[in-house]
């Protein structure tokens, strides 16, 4: 029995080394975060990450199966074995690293505030109360970044800011805006977008690409960006795939595919298709 077990493990290792999948890899995604991942009108998954992961699976000679899951429960479902890897616009953060291991990052997108054109905040653009800071990197914030954050809090003082729950955007509001604004949580980005368009909140904070995707629709035509781009710190180290800590085989397979797709420009091509710009890492 012991010899059989060793032989099985050796065969599995050989399959992994040669890029051949020994089992079906189940990929968990939200399916409600365009243009990253989304269920279209026909009920089919589409988006940058869908194209990205499908291409990675081809390169791994892996049989991959998509599983949709509400965002709030996406990590618990991974840990409970519902799927093997999360590909869902998930930013690599220190908090999440306590529960899962991440692949190398493959895409990144700054976060932005958005408001309605009719709001006096909309006319401020990237110039908050005289500040010329257009990018705020929270990895090592200096005086100018902290000043910009203080000016944003002053501009939004007493207003309602919406974010999707269990996200880096919720983390930012809790860490940097507590006491300045009322935070309203949403289960999906679509619900958040529609409440801004309807004037039920004053501003939202989300990934730039998700906001731009909404701006391109009839419902989002009156939405504009305001304030600087945010990255680093609570916003993480880019987007990666999340796996259970014991699943090193899947991690290694995806990292190999990610490196290949980055080197040959495939990821850049995919992001240009879905985001209209290169956000590959």
QUIZI-V182180 format. One record per backbone hydrogen bond with DSSP energy under -0.5 kcal/mol. CO is the residue of the C=O (numbers start at 1). NH is the residue of the N-H. E is the energy in kcal/mol with one decimal. If there is no record, write none. Layout:
co=CO nh=NH e=E
co=CO nh=NH e=E
This chain:
co=1 nh=5 e=-2.2
co=2 nh=6 e=-2.3
co=3 nh=7 e=-2.5
co=4 nh=8 e=-2.3
co=5 nh=9 e=-2.3
co=6 nh=10 e=-2.4
co=7 nh=11 e=-2.4
co=8 nh=12 e=-2.4
co=9 nh=13 e=-2.5
co=10 nh=14 e=-2.1
co=11 nh=15 e=-2.4
co=12 nh=16 e=-2.4
co=13 nh=17 e=-2.5
co=14 nh=18 e=-1.8
co=15 nh=20 e=-2.6
co=16 nh=19 e=-1.4
co=24 nh=26 e=-0.6
co=25 nh=27 e=-0.5
co=25 nh=65 e=-2.5
co=26 nh=28 e=-0.5
co=26 nh=84 e=-2.5
co=26 nh=85 e=-1.5
co=27 nh=67 e=-3.0
co=28 nh=87 e=-2.5
co=29 nh=69 e=-2.0
co=31 nh=39 e=-1.6
co=32 nh=189 e=-0.6
co=33 nh=36 e=-1.5
co=33 nh=37 e=-1.6
co=35 nh=48 e=-2.9
co=36 nh=49 e=-2.4
co=36 nh=50 e=-0.7
co=37 nh=33 e=-3.0
co=38 nh=40 e=-0.6
co=38 nh=46 e=-2.5
co=40 nh=43 e=-2.2
co=44 nh=40 e=-2.9
co=46 nh=38 e=-2.0
co=47 nh=51 e=-2.2
co=48 nh=52 e=-2.5
co=49 nh=53 e=-2.8
co=50 nh=54 e=-2.2
co=51 nh=55 e=-2.1
co=52 nh=56 e=-2.1
co=53 nh=57 e=-2.5
co=54 nh=58 e=-1.7
co=55 nh=59 e=-2.0
co=56 nh=60 e=-1.5
co=57 nh=62 e=-2.8
co=58 nh=61 e=-1.1
co=61 nh=21 e=-1.3
co=62 nh=64 e=-0.7
co=63 nh=25 e=-2.7
co=65 nh=27 e=-3.4
co=67 nh=29 e=-2.4
co=70 nh=73 e=-1.0
co=71 nh=74 e=-2.0
co=73 nh=77 e=-2.1
co=74 nh=78 e=-1.2
co=75 nh=79 e=-2.5
co=76 nh=80 e=-1.6
co=77 nh=82 e=-2.7
co=78 nh=81 e=-1.7
co=84 nh=244 e=-0.5
co=85 nh=28 e=-3.2
co=85 nh=87 e=-0.5
co=86 nh=242 e=-1.6
co=89 nh=91 e=-0.6
co=90 nh=240 e=-2.1
co=91 nh=93 e=-0.8
co=92 nh=237 e=-2.0
co=93 nh=97 e=-1.8
co=94 nh=98 e=-0.6
co=95 nh=98 e=-0.9
co=96 nh=99 e=-1.7
co=96 nh=100 e=-2.2
co=101 nh=243 e=-2.9
co=106 nh=281 e=-1.8
co=107 nh=239 e=-3.6
co=110 nh=208 e=-3.0
co=111 nh=230 e=-2.3
co=112 nh=206 e=-2.0
co=113 nh=226 e=-2.1
co=114 nh=204 e=-2.0
co=115 nh=224 e=-3.0
co=116 nh=119 e=-1.7
co=119 nh=122 e=-1.2
co=119 nh=123 e=-0.5
co=121 nh=124 e=-1.4
co=122 nh=125 e=-0.7
co=124 nh=127 e=-2.6
co=125 nh=227 e=-4.2
co=126 nh=128 e=-0.9
co=127 nh=129 e=-0.7
co=128 nh=131 e=-2.9
co=132 nh=134 e=-0.5
co=134 nh=229 e=-2.9
co=135 nh=137 e=-0.6
co=136 nh=138 e=-0.7
co=136 nh=231 e=-2.1
co=142 nh=146 e=-2.2
co=143 nh=147 e=-2.3
co=144 nh=148 e=-2.2
co=145 nh=149 e=-2.2
co=146 nh=150 e=-2.1
co=147 nh=151 e=-2.2
co=148 nh=152 e=-2.2
co=149 nh=153 e=-2.3
co=150 nh=154 e=-1.9
co=151 nh=155 e=-2.4
co=152 nh=156 e=-2.2
co=154 nh=157 e=-0.9
co=156 nh=159 e=-2.6
co=159 nh=161 e=-0.6
co=159 nh=182 e=-2.9
co=160 nh=202 e=-1.9
co=160 nh=203 e=-1.6
co=161 nh=184 e=-2.4
co=162 nh=205 e=-1.9
co=163 nh=186 e=-1.7
co=164 nh=167 e=-0.6
co=167 nh=171 e=-1.8
co=168 nh=172 e=-2.1
co=169 nh=173 e=-2.0
co=170 nh=174 e=-2.4
co=171 nh=175 e=-2.1
co=172 nh=176 e=-3.2
co=172 nh=177 e=-0.5
co=173 nh=177 e=-1.9
co=177 nh=180 e=-2.2
co=177 nh=181 e=-1.5
co=180 nh=158 e=-3.5
co=181 nh=179 e=-0.5
co=181 nh=183 e=-0.6
co=182 nh=161 e=-2.7
co=184 nh=163 e=-2.2
co=186 nh=165 e=-2.9
co=188 nh=192 e=-1.6
co=189 nh=193 e=-2.9
co=190 nh=194 e=-2.4
co=191 nh=195 e=-1.8
co=192 nh=196 e=-1.7
co=193 nh=197 e=-2.4
co=194 nh=198 e=-1.7
co=195 nh=200 e=-2.5
co=195 nh=201 e=-0.8
co=196 nh=199 e=-1.5
co=203 nh=162 e=-2.8
co=204 nh=114 e=-2.1
co=206 nh=112 e=-2.8
co=207 nh=211 e=-1.7
co=208 nh=212 e=-2.7
co=209 nh=213 e=-2.2
co=210 nh=214 e=-1.3
co=211 nh=215 e=-2.5
co=212 nh=216 e=-1.3
co=214 nh=217 e=-1.9
co=214 nh=220 e=-0.6
co=218 nh=221 e=-1.0
co=220 nh=223 e=-1.8
co=222 nh=117 e=-2.9
co=224 nh=115 e=-2.5
co=226 nh=113 e=-0.8
co=229 nh=136 e=-3.4
co=230 nh=111 e=-2.2
co=231 nh=138 e=-3.3
co=232 nh=235 e=-2.4
co=233 nh=236 e=-2.0
co=236 nh=232 e=-0.6
co=238 nh=92 e=-3.1
co=238 nh=237 e=-0.5
co=239 nh=106 e=-2.7
co=239 nh=107 e=-1.1
co=241 nh=103 e=-2.7
co=242 nh=86 e=-2.4
co=243 nh=101 e=-2.4
co=244 nh=247 e=-1.9
co=246 nh=248 e=-1.5
co=247 nh=251 e=-1.7
co=248 nh=252 e=-2.6
co=249 nh=253 e=-2.1
co=250 nh=254 e=-2.4
co=251 nh=255 e=-2.4
co=252 nh=256 e=-2.0
co=253 nh=257 e=-1.8
co=254 nh=258 e=-3.1
co=255 nh=259 e=-2.3
co=256 nh=260 e=-2.0
co=257 nh=261 e=-2.6
co=258 nh=262 e=-2.0
co=259 nh=263 e=-2.4
co=260 nh=264 e=-2.2
co=261 nh=266 e=-0.9
co=261 nh=267 e=-1.7
co=262 nh=265 e=-0.8
co=265 nh=269 e=-2.1
co=266 nh=270 e=-2.2
co=267 nh=271 e=-2.4
co=268 nh=272 e=-2.2
co=269 nh=273 e=-1.7
co=270 nh=274 e=-1.8
co=271 nh=275 e=-3.2
co=271 nh=276 e=-0.6
co=271 nh=277 e=-0.8
co=272 nh=276 e=-1.1
co=277 nh=279 e=-0.8
co=279 nh=108 e=-2.5
